[in-house]
Amino acid sequence: MTRYFVAIQLGLVASLYSGTALADAWIQIEAQPSLTSATQSARGYATTLPNVVGFKISGRWHAIALGPYATDIDADTARLNLRAQGVIPNDSFIADGTNYGQAFWPIGGVATLAPAQPVPNTQPAPDAEPAANNATDVVQPAIEVPQTETLAEARRSEAALDRTGREELQIALKFAGFYKSTIDGSFGRGTRGSMAAWQEAKGYDATGVLTTAQRSEVVGTYRDFVASLGLTSVNDDVAGMTIDLPLGLVEFDSYAPPFAKYKAKDGSGVEVLLISQSGDEATLGGLFEIMQTLEIVPTEGPRNRKDTSFTLTGTDSAISSTTEARLQNGRVKGFTLIWPNGDDQRRDMALDAMRNWSATDSVLPDAYGDGAAQDIDLLAGLNIRRADSAGTGFYVDDTGHVLTTVALVGACSEILLDDNYAAKVIATDGGMALLAPDDALAPLAHAAFDVRLPRLQSEVSVSGYPYEGRLGAASLNYGMMAEHVGLNGEDDVLRLTLTALPGEAGGPVLASSGGVIGMLAPTQVSGRTLPSDVAFAYDMEKIAAFLTGNGVTLSATQNDADMSDAQLVDMGRDITALVSCWN
């Protein structure tokens, strides 16, 4: 079960009202659990009723009240009349105000609360004539923010602010881009300078002391901005987390272990995942790796992994993503926030609020809910990031250089070897491409070349990734040596009898001894459709000239004996690289 409570955080919803309500008589109209909904409600009542005041009360609730009235009798008379007119709820009641805390409405603060007057009943009695046009309506005096104040009056109204109100004013000025220092509630030189700069930018006299109306303007703008987020404390009992979420922009979607998913609301583009699972350091490390395979975690951005926590940030042309998780007491908890680009202020505000999450002993059960869609490209219903294309190459030396085809890597903005190691094209020629890893690698094995060509009709094999890495390891494909030349007599091409898939192009062609005798080439013959078991390979002479010409030292095979099938499979897998192309 998920419960919501308003998130009352220092600086986000601080009031400008200087103190608690007096112990007078009030008509309490209603109470709201969210500052956002309470402010909206108070604003609605204030369009037709004067003396609408909103107060924080205990338990994170917010009261909307009318008053104050001089006596309970005055207040009750007004309540009955207003209720009869249908302008306040029937369950409105009289309160003495002793439990009212800081005022959040009206924005700008309440300088003076004049006693309200009883409201005459303007509803006609049964069978009575309608009231005359000049009948008296609600006569409570309105609470207004003074629009003009002398400097002395502005100083006095400012002096009535409590510490919370002063801090909120500094936060609002910082939000507006004018205050750069510490939020401390102290109006020193920096705060005064920011006030003067704000006044100058708005066309006011730059006195360095904001009037009540100016405070209402700067703080009101900030509060409206905060209200648009709808920051609300969510107690997710299933995930075992309490966290402030921007419920103005997201709403609960589903549970798909290890995530509680909150989808975008009203096209906001914002998404949230709560992370909750049992585990240890290995679980945390696995999650760190898995999250980086998801489309919601772009590849560009810093990653920070520690023994008991990690952070992942990523940005692409559309979104920014932040994931934070930590291990505590055998449980991995955290969150991911996905936010559209171009809205950095609100994202940062939401992110700061979310970082104050707390956890219980509960974790999201592995089998909870209906379960996410089952698909190899999905994790808990989330799309796993896949390369635009992937194919085969093989290691040609002990520093990690890889030989593959130009067709695979010729138009890539990013290349990865074995899904983990960034590489670049350093040379191309005759359909071949040589890749160098950004950082030197130590592959399990590299090609040992054999210049001796197998006899015609003898068995050869090709190691490769026919299904673009979906099988998790290279596979061996078996065929026969058909000719030592191409169909048109090319002397640097071998023709094979082998049914190959496009993903295998770039793979090493192995003799029965395990020596590499060529590289499988893409099968492309212009204007003709060849039998499915026709394949071609670049021979050793062509490969050797290309590699040595680009500084690669070749190793020769020392083995003359035939390998077993199991040995060939192991050899092929050790030297074969999955080459991924990303754009």
ZAPARO-348000 format. One record per residue (C-alpha): x, y, z. Coordinates in steps of 0.05 Angstrom, whole numbers, plus 5000, padded with zeros to 4 digits. Layout:
XYZ/...
END
This chain:
500050005000/502650694983/500951285028/502052025013/503752585062/505753295046/513253415045/514554005091/521854175082/525854765107/525955295054/520654985009/514355175045/516555655100/511456195118/512056945120/507056995177/510757235238/507556805292/502056335311/494656505310/491556865369/486656475412/480656805379/474756465346/475756185276/471455825225/475555225202/473155075131/477354465116/484254145124/488753885069/494753405075/498653755020/501154465018/499754474943/492454274951/491554725012/494355334975/489855194916/483855114962/485355755000/486256134935/479455884911/475856094975/479356774974/476156944907/469356994942/470857065016/475057565055/479357385115/481556705087/487756485125/491555835118/495455535177/500054945186/497254485240/499853855273/500953205236/503253535172/496353805156/494254495135/487854845157/483955365117/480155825164/476056475164/477156995218/478957165269/472357335302/471657695368/467257165400/464956465389/457856735379/460157185322/463956625290/458156135295/453256635268/457756745208/458755995199/451255855198/449856415149/455556225103/453655505105/446455685089/448956065029/452855445006/459555795004/462955365058/462454615073/457054375120/462254055165/465854715179/466754825253/468955345304/476255315327/479955735378/486455745338/490855465392/493354905347/494655375287/501955445271/505455845216/500956165163/501955965091/496256385063/495756945042/502456955008/506457545033/504557465105/499057715151/501058375180/494658515219/488758065233/482858525246/476958185280/471957965228/464658165232/458657705235/455857525168/448357675160/444057135130/442257365059/438256735044/430656875043/426456545095/421456025072/415656355034/419057035042/420157544987/427057534954/432157984985/432658684957/438258844909/441759264961/441658715013/448258655051/452758075030/458857835066/461758425103/468158135131/473958615117/478958315067/486158185087/490358545036/497758585025/499459335026/501859544957/505660164981/509960225043/514960735066/521960485080/520560515154/514160115145/517859605103/523059535158/517659425210/514058895168/520658555154/522358555228/516058155241/518757565201/520956955240/527256575223/523556095177/520656665138/527357005131/530656365107/525156255057/526156955030/533556815021/531856154986/526956514940/532157044923/537256494909/532156144865/531156794827/538656834816/540257424861/542757114926/549056704925/550856594998/548756155057/541556055077/542056285149/536156765161/540957335174/539957945131/547158175123/550758525067/549857955018/542357895030/541358655027/545258674962/541058124932/534658484952/537159134920/539158764857/532358434853/528859104863/533059424810/531658864761/524158934774/524159694767/523259844841/527360324883/533559944903/533060044978/535559364999/529259265041/523358915009/516359155022/510958665041/508458664969/515458554942/516557974990/509957694967/512157744895/518957414902/516656874951/510156764913/513956624849/518256124886/512355784920/508655724854/514855394825/515254914883/507754774880/508454574806/512753984830/507653744880/513153484925/509752984971/512352485021/510651784996/510651205044/511250594999/509950015046/511449484993/518249764974/519649955047/521450675031/519151375050/521351884999/519252574974/516752504903/514453034852/507252784849/505353374807/509353044752/509252294765/504151784789/504651064813/504750564756/506649854779/511349404817/516449034775/521848764823/526749054840/523049694821/516950084843/515350474780/512351174777/510551394707/510052084676/503752474693/500252924642/505952854592/511253124640/516552654614/518952534686/519651824712/521751524779/524050834799/524550624872/529750074881/528449554935/531348854941/534948394989/542348294976/549648404992/555648754960/555248284900/547848464891/549649204893/555249104843/550648704797/545449254800/550749764783/552549384720/545349224700/542849934707/548050154656/544849704604/538150064609/535950594559/533851044617/541151094639/544851454581/552151264573/554951974579/556052174651/560152004713/559551354751/561751264823/561950564854/563750434927/563249814970/556349984998/553650504950/553750764879/551451344837/550051344762/548751974722/547652014648/545352524596/543552474523/539952944475/533252814509/533952644583/538352664644/538252074692/540752004763/540951334800/543151274872/543150634913/546250394977/546849745016/544649745088/542949155134/542448655077/537949095034/539349484971/535050114968/535250744925/532051094866/532651314794/530151994771/529252094696/528052824675/527253164607/532853644588/531754394594/528454394663/534554374708/531954794766/525954364779/530053724769/535253954819/529954144869/526453464863/533053104866/535153464930/528453284962/528852544940/535752454970/532852505040/529451825034/529051325091/527850575091/524550035133/526249295137/521349125082/523748985011/520048884947/518948124939/521847814877/515147534855/510948144874/505448394827/503348134759/510548124735/513748524679/513348324606/518047744591/522947954537/530447884528/530648634514/526948814578/528948844651/523048914698/519149204639/524649704622/528149724555/535349484556/540049904516/542149534453/547349714401/545049944333/548649354305/553448824330/557948314298/564547954301/571848104304/577847754334/583947944375/590347954335/595448124389/596348134464/594748874472/587548794448/587749014375/581748724338/580748564264/573748624236/569948864174/569149584151/561849434138/560649344212/564449944241/565050434184/559350894207/559550814284/559951404331/562050934387/564950234386/565049744444/568849084449/565248534488/560149054512/565149384559/571349654525/571350274481/575250234417/576750644355/578150484282/585450624268/586050344198/581850074141/583449734075/580149254027/574049134070/578149034133/578249494194/583349494251/580749704320/584949944379/581949954449/582150624485/585850274542/590549684531/587149014542/589748324559/585147854521/584547124543/587946934477/589547224409/590046934339/595746474322/596146504246/597645924198/600146074128/598845364106/592245294069/587944684084/586844194028/580644283986/574443954016/577843924085/573944184145/574544904169/570645284221/568746004236/567946304305/562946874311/556747204337/551347024287/545847314332/549247964352/551247724421/544447484444/547246794460/552447104507/558446754475/561546614407/559245994371/562945554321/560345454251/563044874209/564344844134/569044604080/574744924041/571744973970/577045383932/583445763947/581046333902/574846743892/569446623840/572947113793/579846833807/581647323863/588047053894/587047383962/580147073974/578146373997/571546063978/568145644031/562345174032/559045444095/552245734112/553846374148/549546924178/551447674171/553547724244/559147224233/562747664182/569347884213/570347224250/576746814246/576946224199/580345654235/584045044208/583044394244/589544544282/586545184311/590945634269/587546244237/587746204161/583146784144/577447244163/570247134141/568147684093/561147964081/557847564026/555948073973/556047923899/552848483859/546848283817/547047553835/543847093886/548646553908/546945893941/546045964016/552245534030/557145993992/561646414036/568246784026/574246954069/580247424063/586446994062/592647034105/596847414055/591847984052/590947994128/598447974142/599948554095/594448974127/596348834200/603848884194/603049514153/599549814213/604449604267/601348954290/606148384303/603147714283/603947064322/604746404284/601445764307/605945234338/600844684333/600744174277/595943674307/588443694298/584443974357/578243644385/571643994374/571544224447/578544514440/576644884376/570445174411/574645414470/580045704423/574846064381/571246364441/577646614472/580146994411/573347234384/570747924404/563648184402/564048854365/558249334379/556649954339/552950524374/550151164345/
END
